[in-house]
Amino acid sequence: MGKFVIKPSKNGEFTFNLKAGNGEVILQASETYTSLDACKNGVASVAKNAPIAALEDQTVEGFETQKNPKFEVYKDKGGEIRYRLKAGNGEIIGRGEGYKAKASCLKGIESIRKNAADSETVVLDE
């Protein structure tokens, strides 16, 4: 089972990562939060949206636009395949690392779907 790890920064802001059961980061927060409660709300949004999010594969010509919440799979400027998770309101709430192969990227999304809903949340000290 995975876990959300909330980490404070030296300037008093917070960010989170979702880690898979093996400890690998599978989703990073898309922003820093000014309070712990706001960061926890970001975690709750990922937990709520990731399991039900549609998949929009923007690497395919003529792809079909999906409604939010959704995972957007896209190719970055460096040619790597990445994903981002958008909430129901269209805000980006998480991002993934770059992959050379789309299959690996899609496995990352499936791992997020499996881990997000029931992962515990851990708040680290500064």
Backbone as CSV, one residue per row, in Angstrom:
resi,resn,N_x,N_y,N_z,CA_x,CA_y,CA_z,C_x,C_y,C_z
1,MET,0.841,-1.189,0.000,0.000,0.000,0.000,0.884,1.248,0.000
2,GLY,0.447,2.254,-0.710,1.205,3.487,-0.815,0.917,4.441,0.326
3,LYS,1.531,5.612,0.247,1.252,6.643,1.244,1.525,8.023,0.658
4,PHE,0.757,8.976,1.136,0.994,10.375,0.832,1.968,10.898,1.879
5,VAL,2.999,11.587,1.433,3.989,12.154,2.345,3.954,13.669,2.173
6,ILE,3.558,14.356,3.246,3.523,15.817,3.260,4.812,16.298,3.900
7,LYS,5.451,17.247,3.226,6.746,17.734,3.691,6.716,19.260,3.775
8,PRO,7.065,19.800,4.945,7.160,21.262,5.045,8.480,21.759,4.471
9,SER,8.482,22.996,4.007,9.715,23.603,3.534,10.193,24.615,4.569
10,LYS,11.383,25.116,4.371,11.950,26.073,5.327,11.194,27.399,5.340
11,ASN,10.483,27.710,4.253,9.747,28.982,4.210,8.304,28.845,4.701
12,GLY,7.972,27.703,5.309,6.656,27.527,5.910,5.578,27.012,4.971
13,GLU,5.942,26.660,3.747,4.966,26.099,2.816,5.050,24.571,2.858
14,PHE,4.081,23.920,2.213,3.995,22.467,2.248,3.812,21.915,0.843
15,THR,4.284,20.695,0.646,4.071,19.983,-0.604,3.879,18.504,-0.275
16,PHE,3.404,17.724,-1.235,3.222,16.296,-0.984,3.633,15.472,-2.193
17,ASN,3.928,14.212,-1.907,4.167,13.193,-2.927,3.301,11.995,-2.579
18,LEU,2.893,11.260,-3.590,2.277,9.955,-3.382,3.340,8.929,-3.708
19,LYS,3.614,8.057,-2.752,4.622,7.014,-2.943,3.933,5.661,-3.033
20,ALA,4.416,4.829,-3.945,3.921,3.456,-4.065,4.440,2.636,-2.886
21,GLY,3.948,1.424,-2.766,4.363,0.549,-1.677,5.858,0.299,-1.633
22,ASN,6.542,0.406,-2.780,7.991,0.197,-2.834,8.781,1.466,-2.516
23,GLY,8.069,2.560,-2.183,8.743,3.808,-1.816,9.000,4.766,-2.957
24,GLU,8.718,4.331,-4.190,8.932,5.193,-5.364,7.862,6.278,-5.423
25,VAL,8.283,7.503,-5.730,7.334,8.599,-5.918,6.617,8.390,-7.246
26,ILE,5.273,8.325,-7.192,4.499,8.124,-8.410,3.684,9.358,-8.790
27,LEU,3.548,10.306,-7.858,2.838,11.551,-8.158,3.377,12.639,-7.243
28,GLN,3.667,13.795,-7.833,4.113,14.958,-7.066,3.026,16.011,-7.108
29,ALA,2.886,16.741,-6.006,1.941,17.853,-5.984,2.323,18.843,-7.075
30,SER,1.332,19.468,-7.662,1.595,20.416,-8.746,1.905,21.807,-8.224
31,GLU,1.764,22.011,-6.932,2.016,23.331,-6.362,2.483,23.188,-4.922
32,THR,2.943,24.285,-4.344,3.208,24.327,-2.917,2.021,25.000,-2.251
33,TYR,1.758,24.620,-1.028,0.600,25.115,-0.287,1.060,25.975,0.875
34,THR,0.298,27.001,1.191,0.687,27.944,2.245,0.359,27.443,3.640
35,SER,-0.466,26.397,3.743,-0.784,25.849,5.066,-0.880,24.333,4.983
36,LEU,-0.745,23.701,6.143,-0.857,22.253,6.209,-2.262,21.810,5.811
37,ASP,-3.278,22.539,6.267,-4.658,22.177,5.920,-4.891,22.244,4.415
38,ALA,-4.354,23.263,3.763,-4.503,23.385,2.311,-3.816,22.218,1.612
39,CYS,-2.666,21.804,2.099,-1.941,20.674,1.517,-2.747,19.386,1.712
40,LYS,-3.325,19.214,2.889,-4.168,18.040,3.138,-5.377,18.033,2.200
41,ASN,-5.901,19.204,1.883,-7.000,19.288,0.910,-6.531,18.837,-0.479
42,GLY,-5.293,19.178,-0.839,-4.721,18.714,-2.100,-4.607,17.199,-2.136
43,VAL,-4.164,16.614,-1.028,-4.077,15.155,-0.910,-5.462,14.540,-1.076
44,ALA,-6.452,15.117,-0.396,-7.828,14.603,-0.473,-8.355,14.678,-1.907
45,SER,-7.990,15.726,-2.622,-8.424,15.870,-4.007,-7.831,14.776,-4.890
46,VAL,-6.564,14.453,-4.693,-5.940,13.361,-5.449,-6.621,12.038,-5.096
47,ALA,-6.843,11.798,-3.803,-7.469,10.552,-3.363,-8.863,10.388,-3.962
48,LYS,-9.582,11.485,-4.088,-10.943,11.456,-4.627,-10.939,11.294,-6.154
49,ASN,-10.081,12.033,-6.836,-10.139,12.118,-8.298,-9.359,11.038,-9.043
50,ALA,-8.229,10.612,-8.524,-7.379,9.667,-9.264,-8.086,8.357,-9.616
51,PRO,-8.821,7.746,-8.677,-9.441,6.460,-9.020,-10.508,6.544,-10.118
52,ILE,-11.122,7.703,-10.290,-12.223,7.837,-11.248,-11.847,8.638,-12.491
53,ALA,-10.617,9.137,-12.526,-10.190,10.018,-13.619,-10.152,9.285,-14.955
54,ALA,-10.647,9.961,-15.976,-10.574,9.443,-17.342,-9.124,9.532,-17.822
55,LEU,-8.838,8.897,-18.939,-7.508,8.953,-19.528,-7.594,9.655,-20.879
56,GLU,-6.842,10.744,-21.006,-6.779,11.500,-22.256,-5.365,11.387,-22.801
57,ASP,-5.207,10.613,-23.857,-3.888,10.357,-24.434,-3.598,11.384,-25.530
58,GLN,-2.906,12.438,-25.155,-2.607,13.525,-26.078,-1.439,13.204,-27.006
59,THR,-0.863,12.014,-26.863,0.222,11.613,-27.756,-0.318,11.020,-29.055
60,VAL,-1.615,10.789,-29.107,-2.254,10.208,-30.283,-2.888,11.326,-31.104
61,GLU,-2.613,11.328,-32.397,-3.190,12.353,-33.272,-4.713,12.225,-33.273
62,GLY,-5.397,13.351,-33.138,-6.856,13.358,-33.143,-7.463,12.782,-31.879
63,PHE,-6.738,12.856,-30.753,-7.227,12.286,-29.497,-8.574,12.904,-29.101
64,GLU,-9.343,12.119,-28.352,-10.647,12.571,-27.881,-10.485,13.280,-26.539
65,THR,-10.962,14.505,-26.461,-10.897,15.264,-25.217,-11.855,14.650,-24.204
66,GLN,-11.336,14.407,-22.994,-12.134,13.819,-21.919,-12.570,14.906,-20.934
67,LYS,-13.629,14.624,-20.201,-14.078,15.537,-19.150,-13.202,15.341,-17.918
68,ASN,-13.095,16.392,-17.116,-12.376,16.308,-15.850,-13.249,15.582,-14.829
69,PRO,-12.673,14.870,-13.883,-11.242,14.686,-13.658,-10.641,13.764,-14.717
70,LYS,-9.357,13.998,-14.985,-8.690,13.179,-15.995,-7.179,13.183,-15.799
71,PHE,-6.574,12.112,-16.303,-5.131,12.057,-16.469,-4.855,12.465,-17.904
72,GLU,-3.978,13.426,-18.093,-3.530,13.801,-19.420,-2.152,13.191,-19.641
73,VAL,-2.029,12.395,-20.686,-0.746,11.808,-21.073,-0.250,12.626,-22.261
74,TYR,0.978,13.132,-22.161,1.497,14.020,-23.201,3.005,13.841,-23.353
75,LYS,3.529,14.355,-24.452,4.968,14.320,-24.703,5.532,15.694,-24.358
76,ASP,6.581,15.722,-23.515,7.184,16.998,-23.140,8.182,17.473,-24.201
77,LYS,8.762,18.640,-23.983,9.684,19.227,-24.971,10.918,18.366,-25.202
78,GLY,11.284,17.578,-24.189,12.441,16.695,-24.315,12.124,15.359,-24.953
79,GLY,10.846,15.152,-25.308,10.453,13.912,-25.960,10.014,12.800,-25.021
80,GLU,9.982,13.077,-23.700,9.542,12.061,-22.748,8.020,12.095,-22.610
81,ILE,7.454,10.957,-22.227,6.016,10.836,-22.000,5.756,11.114,-20.523
82,ARG,4.798,11.989,-20.262,4.462,12.383,-18.888,2.959,12.339,-18.685
83,TYR,2.554,12.440,-17.414,1.142,12.558,-17.096,0.935,13.651,-16.058
84,ARG,-0.268,14.205,-16.101,-0.702,15.144,-15.072,-2.143,14.791,-14.742
85,LEU,-2.510,14.991,-13.484,-3.859,14.706,-13.017,-4.593,16.012,-12.814
86,LYS,-5.751,16.130,-13.446,-6.589,17.314,-13.287,-7.822,16.941,-12.479
87,ALA,-8.184,17.831,-11.553,-9.379,17.643,-10.733,-10.626,17.972,-11.548
88,GLY,-11.767,17.788,-10.951,-13.028,18.064,-11.614,-13.159,19.494,-12.100
89,ASN,-12.486,20.431,-11.408,-12.548,21.847,-11.792,-11.492,22.233,-12.827
90,GLY,-10.712,21.245,-13.295,-9.700,21.498,-14.320,-8.337,21.900,-13.788
91,GLU,-8.200,22.072,-12.467,-6.903,22.418,-11.876,-5.985,21.201,-11.893
92,ILE,-4.721,21.417,-12.216,-3.729,20.342,-12.150,-3.394,20.117,-10.682
93,ILE,-3.578,18.887,-10.209,-3.327,18.589,-8.802,-2.136,17.665,-8.589
94,GLY,-1.589,17.124,-9.659,-0.418,16.275,-9.528,0.234,16.015,-10.869
95,ARG,1.528,15.674,-10.806,2.314,15.408,-12.015,3.188,14.186,-11.781
96,GLY,3.541,13.555,-12.905,4.435,12.404,-12.827,5.767,12.694,-13.477
97,GLU,6.678,11.770,-13.314,7.998,11.887,-13.917,7.922,11.621,-15.413
98,GLY,9.016,11.829,-16.114,9.076,11.545,-17.535,9.464,10.096,-17.790
99,TYR,8.865,9.515,-18.812,9.141,8.127,-19.199,9.567,8.090,-20.653
100,LYS,10.405,7.138,-20.989,10.799,6.943,-22.381,9.709,6.181,-23.140
101,ALA,9.012,5.272,-22.454,7.980,4.447,-23.088,6.599,4.784,-22.534
102,LYS,5.627,4.877,-23.422,4.253,5.177,-22.997,3.713,4.079,-22.082
103,ALA,4.064,2.832,-22.331,3.590,1.724,-21.493,3.997,1.926,-20.036
104,SER,5.201,2.417,-19.806,5.661,2.674,-18.442,4.867,3.815,-17.808
105,CYS,4.579,4.823,-18.589,3.775,5.950,-18.120,2.382,5.470,-17.705
106,LEU,1.777,4.630,-18.524,0.439,4.115,-18.215,0.445,3.229,-16.969
107,LYS,1.541,2.497,-16.754,1.677,1.700,-15.527,1.745,2.617,-14.310
108,GLY,2.413,3.763,-14.453,2.464,4.737,-13.368,1.080,5.248,-13.006
109,ILE,0.264,5.520,-14.011,-1.108,5.988,-13.773,-1.914,4.910,-13.061
110,GLU,-1.777,3.665,-13.482,-2.509,2.576,-12.824,-2.083,2.436,-11.365
111,SER,-0.804,2.633,-11.092,-0.318,2.582,-9.715,-0.944,3.697,-8.879
112,ILE,-1.079,4.879,-9.457,-1.725,5.986,-8.747,-3.180,5.638,-8.462
113,ARG,-3.880,5.123,-9.448,-5.291,4.742,-9.255,-5.435,3.766,-8.096
114,LYS,-4.546,2.776,-8.027,-4.611,1.748,-6.982,-4.251,2.304,-5.613
115,ASN,-3.272,3.191,-5.567,-2.740,3.650,-4.281,-3.438,4.874,-3.695
116,ALA,-3.998,5.727,-4.520,-4.484,7.026,-4.048,-5.644,6.936,-3.059
117,ALA,-6.603,6.085,-3.324,-7.844,6.092,-2.550,-7.658,5.698,-1.089
118,ASP,-6.799,4.730,-0.809,-6.712,4.227,0.568,-5.328,4.375,1.200
119,SER,-4.519,5.263,0.659,-3.188,5.477,1.227,-3.262,6.337,2.478
120,GLU,-2.430,6.006,3.442,-2.350,6.846,4.635,-1.602,8.126,4.297
121,THR,-1.772,9.135,5.147,-1.068,10.402,4.966,-0.106,10.574,6.139
122,VAL,1.140,10.841,5.812,2.184,11.042,6.803,2.705,12.464,6.656
123,VAL,2.799,13.170,7.775,3.336,14.527,7.758,4.730,14.489,8.377
124,LEU,5.732,14.852,7.591,7.108,14.855,8.085,7.389,16.162,8.831
125,ASP,8.321,16.081,9.775,8.788,17.294,10.446,9.779,17.996,9.549
126,GLU,9.978,19.286,9.797,10.924,20.062,8.986,12.313,19.525,9.080
